[in-house]
Amino acid sequence: MTRAQDPADTPIADRIEDVDVATEMQGSFLEYAYSVIYSRALPDARDGLKPVQRRILYMMSDMGLRPDRGHVKSARVVGEVMGKLHPHGDSAIYDALVRLAQPFTLRVPLVDGHGNFGSLDDGPAAARYTEARLASSAMSMTEHLDEEVVDFVPNYDNQLTQPEVLPAAFPNLLVNGASGIAVGMATNMAPHNLIEVVHAARHLIQHPDAGLDELMEFVPGPDFPSGGTIVGLAGIRDAYATGRGSFKTRAKVAVEQLTARKAGLVVTELPYLVGPEKVIEKIKDGVNAKKITGVSDVTDLTDRKRGLRLVIGIKTGFNPQAVLEQLYRLTPLEDGFAINNVALVDGQPQTLGLRELLLVYIGHRVRVVTRRSEYRLRRRRERLHLVEGLLIAILDIDEVIQVIRSSDDVEQARTRLSTVFDLSEIQADYILELRLRRLTRFSRIELETERDALLAEIADLEGLLASDQRIRALVSDELGQVAEQFGTPRRTLLTEARAQLTTAAARKAAASASLEHADVACRVYLGATGRIARVDRAEGADAFAVTVPTRRSKHDAVRSRIDTTSRSEIGALTNRGRVIRFTPLDVPVLPANGVQLAAGVRIADYLGLADRSERVLALVDLTSDRPISLATAQGVVKRVSPGGYPNRPDFEVIALKAGDEVVGAGQGGDDDELVLVADDAQLLHFPASTVRPQGCAAGGMAGIKLADGARVIAFAALAPAEVESAVVVTVAATTDTLLGADPGAAKVSEFAEFPGKGRATGGVRAQRFLKGQDALSVAWVGPAPALALAADGSARQLPESGAKRDASGQPIDAPIASVGRRVD
């Protein structure tokens, strides 16, 4: 018998194999490239995580580091991940952990960090100095892992298992974005607003054939954690359509008076991943190189209470807005962002648009919910099987005890129980382990109640699994709950791009141009849906030459307009009785030929209104000698004395009573006609001269006498030239039905049909209610023609003008949300 030859005994010369170097290098490189792409650099399109991030979240969940527990050392987390799941260095793991905890990097952070986790300009402290635990949002990423919702795969040494993908209760890839460099490819995905992404996903679940335009109604663009402004939406659409696109991001900058004679630029938001120290360094380099002029000093006043506050002093005689344009061009106050949506789909890297990303995520959640429901159904059937066995035993417990006592061993007892009572082996084992205290009448009632509950749950789960529509509806409902729990308002402002300097000569001319820019005459429009835009008057022209679009588009009804200059200070009057000062220099400029307010920006975003219940009602000229006229929901009317307004960024122009709010405002002289319309269809108008102008602190005077429960819903101040052509639009509806279920009836009447009454009287009826109608939902008074809009800004058809003042309205096909005048 011969011994097998040991390879070690083989001469070295006989163990040498000739290998083609090119073939070996190609195979080794491809294997390395695949490992980098699949195991390190690219996120999975389902949960939006790279392997190291997924392993960190899973291990922290396995360690019990929930939000209601204390923090633990980050080094401990890194050690657990490295030792059990991630065969790479501790620095790579800690870097990934830090990124998951940084609120300026992720839109919804997944790790709750304690300690110095770094800033945009400085790195974090070492892992031994920081502590971490899971954030509440991360719990929704890892929940239900114990219900077999995803597959588990072996770790690097086949001793443990880890999830192939996390359940991911929200679209993490779109919400938090991703970046990574692989071999031959890279990914760079922008963060988005959780609420907007969830709304788009739910719409796609309900309407699987929805196109990109429909989805962009919900997701208009990225939403960076640092805020800022995105300039130019064309690149965003390209990225959503093809997976690739680029755009510019700008800092949020306001011009403030630092002292009585010195103005400055105050930066409160920066482009994504741009730190204040980097901006300061670039400004100093530009000033020293004499490329940047007009800047006197730069001070960083950032603190935890006020957040980012970078103050750039402007030298006397320089236009702050012109200096700002120079800083946009030469410093990181304006930065580019290139979207490259590359992610793994079924293990293969793909470039995905917005619709494809949502479809992959929705498919993943449908599979998760389906597997979870199958697991719960299986467990409830198993429990029902045991409960039914217990009920059999309790019904004849004396004989059960006799069978057990007369048996020689456990095996014989199990066999005899199965034979005598027709039980399965599992039921027999469960009965043998039964404690005597369960053998009470009360326990029997509990078991019967549990059996009935299990039968109901099993029937519900079977019905759920049999209906794909119910599963998708459940996925949609769970997404809505996550958005409600973790969603926050949008931070990044979206604006259309300004004209770009395309030639080198144009850019050189702009760079050498004087910073003393002329003050341009402009007309600022406030749309009925809350969008603001401006039109500049042509140089040398005596009047505005505005062309009205022949085809109506979204948001094209005007609520208020004002003629001013681009550097003048104007005010935005809100329903809280507050006037906010601003200059229209940064308001999007529309071409005079074909003005469309849809290209404007939401004034609430432009002014930074934190409370979404505060709405801008009108624009006012703070330098005019004409009083501001306004009315409130409780029937109060006031004219504010012109001039002498408080020299503050915002101030109140009326002392409102509790529960009251301003419903409309205008600006004019004593010959104006003031009009109030209540929701009980009463209209009152009287001369403005009957209302004495008062100071800002006054509370106004009685305008209209209201019936019990009635409120004013519309106010207008008509100039003498507008009275003759003015119309009254009213929409009656039923208040006790669901919103939008009954569009109601609309009526358009000539304003001349309504007789004037004295101030503080009840007025006259503006519309007769039909059966089932009990209030006006919308009212508007202004120059014809009136334009009606839906809640999303799309056009709505109004009846022809000429109806009697107290006639009933004509039924309309769709709800009307607002009415305004046409652009002129």
VENNOR-V623290 format. One record per run of one state. SS is the DSSP state (A for helix, B for strand, O for the rest). FROM is the first residue (numbers start at 1). TO is the last residue. If there is no record, write none. Layout:
SS:FROM:TO, SS:FROM:TO
This chain:
O:1:6, A:7:9, O:10:11, A:12:15, O:16:20, A:21:41, O:42:43, B:44:44, O:45:50, A:51:62, O:63:71, B:72:73, A:74:84, O:85:89, A:90:101, O:102:110, B:111:114, O:115:130, B:131:134, O:135:135, A:136:142, O:143:144, A:145:147, O:148:151, B:152:154, O:155:160, B:161:163, O:164:171, A:172:176, O:177:177, B:178:181, O:182:185, B:186:189, O:190:193, A:194:206, O:207:211, A:212:218, O:219:228, B:229:231, O:232:233, A:234:242, O:243:243, B:244:250, O:251:251, B:252:257, O:258:262, B:263:269, O:270:275, A:276:288, O:289:294, B:295:300, O:301:302, B:303:303, O:304:306, B:307:307, O:308:309, B:310:314, O:315:319, A:320:330, O:331:333, B:334:340, O:341:341, B:342:345, O:346:347, B:348:351, O:352:353, A:354:395, O:396:396, A:397:405, O:406:409, A:410:421, O:422:424, A:425:432, O:433:435, A:436:438, O:439:440, A:441:465, O:466:467, A:468:486, O:487:492, B:493:495, O:496:503, A:504:512, O:513:520, B:521:527, O:528:530, B:531:536, O:537:546, B:547:548, O:549:557, B:558:565, O:566:568, B:569:574, O:575:577, B:578:583, A:584:586, O:587:588, B:589:589, O:590:592, B:593:595, O:596:596, A:597:599, O:600:600, B:601:602, A:603:607, O:608:615, B:616:621, O:622:626, B:627:632, O:633:635, B:636:640, O:641:649, B:650:652, O:653:661, B:662:668, O:669:672, B:673:678, O:679:681, B:682:687, A:688:690, O:691:693, B:694:694, O:695:700, B:701:702, O:703:703, B:704:704, O:705:711, B:712:718, O:719:719, A:720:723, O:724:725, B:726:733, O:734:744, B:745:750, A:751:753, O:754:760, B:761:761, O:762:763, B:764:765, O:766:774, B:775:783, O:784:785, B:786:789, O:790:794, B:795:796, O:797:809, B:810:811, O:812:817, B:818:821, O:822:824
